[in-house]
Amino acid sequence: MLSSLGSMLPLVLMFVVLYFVMIRPQMKRQKEARAMIEALAKGDEVATAGGVLGRITSLGEQYLGLEIANGVEIKVQRSAVVQVLPKGAIK
């Protein structure tokens, strides 16, 4: 009985280390990204996953309008936004 418990200990230890090194930080990043996407507002300047920079002009449930140049607006999925830029970053 004691030897079987001793043989399981390294496996349990590896799982605990894996959780704290890989799984927990990934869950934290996902939570932060979800909060950032939910907090988007009209007028925010954002960068998308494709590298497009623009200013949010309209918000929908799953899509948002992004003005990428004067008079040029595109629709992108909310999940495509990867970063909110500081105000005035886009000129």
Backbone as JSON, one array per atom type, in Angstrom:
{
  "sequence": "MLSSLGSMLPLVLMFVVLYFVMIRPQMKRQKEARAMIEALAKGDEVATAGGVLGRITSLGEQYLGLEIANGVEIKVQRSAVVQVLPKGAIK",
  "N": [[0.82, -1.19, 0.0], [1.9, 1.27, 0.8], [3.98, 1.53, -1.02], [2.64, 1.87, -3.45], [1.47, 4.33, -3.05], [3.73, 5.9, -2.88], [4.68, 5.65, -5.49], [2.79, 7.07, -6.89], [3.11, 9.67, -6.07], [5.14, 11.27, -7.52], [3.74, 11.69, -9.95], [1.46, 13.14, -9.14], [2.72, 15.39, -8.1], [3.89, 16.4, -10.48], [1.56, 17.15, -11.86], [0.56, 19.19, -10.2], [2.62, 21.12, -10.43], [2.45, 21.6, -13.19], [-0.09, 22.74, -13.31], [0.25, 25.21, -11.9], [2.23, 26.41, -13.45], [1.44, 26.42, -16.15], [-1.44, 26.14, -16.69], [-2.95, 27.82, -14.92], [-1.87, 30.52, -15.4], [-2.69, 30.8, -18.1], [-5.49, 30.74, -17.9], [-5.86, 33.1, -16.5], [-4.98, 35.03, -18.38], [-6.97, 34.66, -20.35], [-9.23, 35.51, -18.95], [-8.62, 38.22, -18.54], [-8.56, 39.12, -21.21], [-11.21, 38.69, -21.98], [-12.51, 40.49, -20.27], [-11.46, 42.9, -21.26], [-12.54, 42.97, -23.86], [-15.27, 43.11, -23.27], [-15.37, 45.61, -22.13], [-15.08, 47.45, -24.15], [-15.67, 50.56, -25.77], [-17.47, 53.1, -27.57], [-15.46, 55.16, -29.58], [-13.04, 54.31, -28.59], [-9.65, 53.51, -29.36], [-8.29, 50.9, -31.18], [-6.4, 47.84, -31.79], [-6.44, 45.19, -34.1], [-6.4, 41.57, -34.48], [-5.4, 41.11, -36.99], [-3.75, 43.24, -37.42], [-4.84, 45.67, -38.03], [-5.47, 49.03, -37.36], [-7.72, 51.18, -35.68], [-10.58, 53.33, -34.95], [-13.3, 52.84, -32.8], [-16.57, 53.0, -33.97], [-19.15, 52.06, -33.86], [-21.01, 49.75, -31.87], [-21.91, 46.37, -31.56], [-23.6, 43.29, -30.69], [-21.91, 41.09, -31.41], [-20.25, 42.15, -33.33], [-18.3, 45.03, -34.34], [-18.07, 48.41, -35.49], [-15.41, 49.8, -37.2], [-13.48, 52.57, -37.75], [-11.1, 53.07, -40.06], [-9.86, 54.91, -41.62], [-10.44, 58.3, -42.71], [-13.78, 58.41, -43.37], [-13.82, 55.72, -44.06], [-15.07, 52.75, -43.09], [-15.09, 49.64, -41.43], [-16.42, 46.41, -40.59], [-15.76, 44.36, -37.86], [-15.21, 41.36, -35.95], [-15.83, 41.27, -32.46], [-14.08, 39.66, -31.03], [-11.77, 39.82, -32.49], [-10.35, 41.99, -31.69], [-7.39, 42.81, -30.13], [-5.98, 44.58, -28.59], [-6.34, 47.55, -26.73], [-5.63, 50.76, -27.58], [-3.76, 53.64, -26.38], [-5.39, 56.84, -26.01], [-5.27, 59.0, -28.82], [-3.29, 57.66, -30.18], [-3.65, 56.9, -32.78], [-3.38, 58.73, -35.69]],
  "CA": [[0.0, 0.0, 0.0], [2.78, 2.41, 0.91], [4.77, 1.66, -2.24], [1.77, 2.41, -4.5], [1.33, 5.75, -2.75], [5.01, 6.5, -3.23], [4.83, 5.7, -6.94], [1.85, 8.07, -7.39], [3.54, 10.99, -5.63], [5.73, 12.09, -8.6], [2.7, 12.04, -10.91], [0.66, 14.19, -8.53], [3.59, 16.56, -8.05], [3.99, 16.94, -11.84], [0.3, 17.81, -12.18], [0.5, 20.44, -9.44], [3.55, 22.06, -11.05], [1.87, 21.93, -14.49], [-1.21, 23.65, -13.07], [0.71, 26.54, -11.52], [3.12, 26.98, -14.45], [0.82, 26.57, -17.46], [-2.9, 26.24, -16.76], [-3.42, 29.0, -14.18], [-1.6, 31.77, -16.13], [-3.51, 30.85, -19.32], [-6.84, 31.12, -17.49], [-5.8, 34.51, -16.12], [-4.94, 35.8, -19.63], [-8.29, 34.58, -20.98], [-10.15, 36.34, -18.17], [-8.28, 39.61, -18.83], [-8.97, 39.41, -22.59], [-12.68, 38.76, -21.98], [-12.88, 41.75, -19.62], [-11.1, 43.99, -22.17], [-13.51, 42.98, -24.96], [-16.56, 43.56, -22.75], [-15.27, 47.01, -21.73], [-14.91, 48.32, -25.31], [-16.66, 51.64, -25.86], [-17.4, 53.93, -28.77], [-14.39, 56.14, -29.51], [-11.77, 53.66, -28.23], [-8.74, 53.18, -30.45], [-7.94, 49.5, -30.96], [-5.65, 47.08, -32.78], [-7.05, 43.88, -34.3], [-5.47, 40.45, -34.63], [-4.8, 41.23, -38.31], [-2.86, 44.38, -37.46], [-5.57, 46.86, -38.45], [-5.69, 50.01, -36.3], [-8.86, 52.03, -35.97], [-11.38, 53.89, -33.86], [-14.62, 52.21, -32.76], [-17.65, 53.93, -34.28], [-20.42, 51.45, -33.46], [-20.86, 48.5, -31.14], [-23.0, 45.41, -31.62], [-23.44, 42.13, -29.81], [-20.72, 40.33, -31.79], [-19.45, 42.91, -34.28], [-18.16, 46.45, -34.08], [-17.65, 49.22, -36.62], [-14.07, 50.33, -36.97], [-13.09, 53.56, -38.74], [-9.66, 52.9, -40.26], [-9.42, 56.15, -42.28], [-11.57, 59.23, -42.81], [-14.85, 57.94, -44.24], [-13.7, 54.29, -44.35], [-15.46, 51.97, -41.92], [-15.21, 48.2, -41.64], [-16.99, 45.67, -39.47], [-14.91, 43.26, -37.4], [-15.72, 40.67, -34.77], [-15.27, 41.76, -31.19], [-12.97, 38.8, -30.6], [-10.58, 40.16, -33.27], [-9.64, 43.07, -31.0], [-6.38, 42.25, -29.24], [-5.38, 45.59, -27.74], [-6.91, 48.9, -26.71], [-4.51, 51.69, -27.63], [-3.99, 54.91, -25.67], [-6.05, 57.9, -26.81], [-4.36, 59.78, -29.64], [-2.27, 56.82, -30.8], [-3.93, 56.89, -34.22], [-3.49, 60.1, -36.18]],
  "C": [[0.86, 1.25, 0.0], [3.59, 2.63, -0.37], [3.92, 2.22, -3.39], [1.55, 3.91, -4.3], [2.61, 6.5, -3.12], [5.23, 6.6, -4.73], [3.88, 6.74, -7.56], [2.28, 9.5, -7.07], [4.21, 11.82, -6.74], [4.71, 12.53, -9.64], [1.83, 13.19, -10.4], [1.46, 15.49, -8.46], [3.73, 17.21, -9.42], [2.72, 17.68, -12.23], [0.18, 19.14, -11.46], [1.41, 21.5, -10.05], [3.0, 22.51, -12.4], [0.73, 22.93, -14.32], [-0.72, 25.06, -12.79], [1.59, 27.19, -12.58], [2.4, 27.27, -15.77], [-0.68, 26.88, -17.42], [-3.4, 27.52, -16.1], [-3.11, 30.32, -14.9], [-2.44, 31.92, -17.4], [-4.94, 31.27, -18.98], [-6.9, 32.6, -17.11], [-5.78, 35.41, -17.36], [-6.29, 35.8, -20.33], [-9.29, 35.48, -20.26], [-9.89, 37.82, -18.45], [-8.73, 40.01, -20.24], [-10.48, 39.55, -22.67], [-13.15, 40.07, -21.36], [-12.58, 42.95, -20.53], [-12.12, 44.09, -23.3], [-14.87, 43.47, -24.48], [-16.54, 45.04, -22.42], [-15.08, 47.96, -22.92], [-16.04, 49.34, -25.38], [-16.44, 52.41, -27.16], [-16.33, 54.99, -28.58], [-13.05, 55.55, -29.1], [-10.95, 53.38, -29.49], [-8.17, 51.79, -30.17], [-7.05, 48.96, -32.08], [-6.31, 45.71, -32.88], [-5.97, 42.82, -34.46], [-4.77, 40.51, -35.99], [-3.87, 42.43, -38.46], [-3.52, 45.67, -37.9], [-5.79, 47.75, -37.22], [-6.88, 50.86, -36.67], [-9.56, 52.49, -34.72], [-12.77, 53.28, -33.93], [-15.69, 53.27, -32.99], [-19.01, 53.37, -33.89], [-20.14, 50.11, -32.8], [-22.1, 47.65, -31.32], [-22.72, 44.27, -30.66], [-22.15, 41.37, -30.12], [-19.78, 41.09, -32.71], [-19.32, 44.36, -33.83], [-17.69, 47.14, -35.34], [-16.34, 49.89, -36.28], [-13.73, 51.3, -38.09], [-11.56, 53.49, -38.87], [-9.04, 54.08, -41.0], [-10.65, 57.06, -42.35], [-12.57, 58.7, -43.82], [-14.78, 56.46, -44.59], [-13.98, 53.51, -43.07], [-15.59, 50.51, -42.3], [-15.87, 47.58, -40.41], [-16.05, 44.52, -39.15], [-15.58, 42.6, -36.19], [-15.07, 41.24, -33.53], [-14.05, 40.96, -30.78], [-11.69, 39.07, -31.39], [-9.76, 41.27, -32.62], [-8.67, 42.45, -30.0], [-5.79, 43.27, -28.28], [-6.15, 46.89, -27.86], [-5.72, 49.84, -26.61], [-4.8, 52.94, -26.81], [-4.62, 55.94, -26.59], [-4.99, 58.72, -27.55], [-3.27, 58.97, -30.31], [-2.43, 56.77, -32.32], [-4.13, 58.33, -34.67], [-4.02, 60.14, -37.57]]
}
